[in-house]
């Protein structure tokens, strides 16, 4: 059994891109989310695009364990991440 991964948005807005575990994304580990959004995303057929949402300050997103994800901060920000499990 996996764990849920809560992600919160403190004082900035973030755009989220999510793929379920059975759908391998076209993310490159050495490419920023912004570069991926500008260069790779437009070439993806609609069926291969991720689920998307925008979190506003104070909102929280829960997604299941093992989901692929990428975020793009829409405002100037500082990000700290930790894994709980």
N, C-alpha and C positions, 0 to 999 in steps of 0.2 A: 504494500500500500504506500502510495506517495504522500507528499505533503503539499499543501497549498502555498503559493508564493505571494504574499501580500506586497504590493508596491504602493508607496504613497507619494503624493505630490505636495511638497511643502509650500513654497512661495513662487513656483514657476509652473508654466504649462509644458507638458511633454506629449509628443506624438508617439504612440506605441504601435509596433508591428509584431503580430503574433502568428506563429505556425504551430499546428498540432504536432505531436511527436512523430506521427506517421508520414509527415510531409516535410522533407528536407528542404530548407530554404536556400536561396542563392546568396547567402551572406559570405563575404570573404573575411577571414580573421584579421587581415592587415588593412582593411578598408574601413573608413569611418562610416557611420550611419548616414551622414550627409552625402558623402561620395556615392554610397550605394543608392540613396534616394534619387540623386541626380543622374546617375549613369546606368544602373542596373534596373531599377524599378520601372522606368518608362518602357523598357523592352519586354517586360513580363506579360504574357497573355493573362487576361482576366482570371482564368481558372488557377493560375499559379501565383496570384498576388496574395499577400497575407491578410489576415483579419486586421483591422485598424481601429484605433480610437484615440481620442485626445483627452488627457487628464488635465483638469484645471486645478489651481491651488486648493488644497484641502481634500481633494478626492482620493480614493483608494481603489486600486485594481487588484482583484484576486484572479490568478490563473493557475491551472493544475501543474503539478510537478512534471518536468521533462518537456514542457512547451518551449520551443525556440522563441526568442524575442529580441527585439532591438528597440532602442529608444532614441528620440531626437528631442533635445531640450529646445524649446521654442523661445526661451528667454535666457539671459545671462544667468549662470547658476554654478553652484558647487555641488558635486554628487559624491556621496559616500554609500558604499554597498556592503552588505554582509549576508552570509548565508546561514539560515537557521534550520536545524533539522535534527 
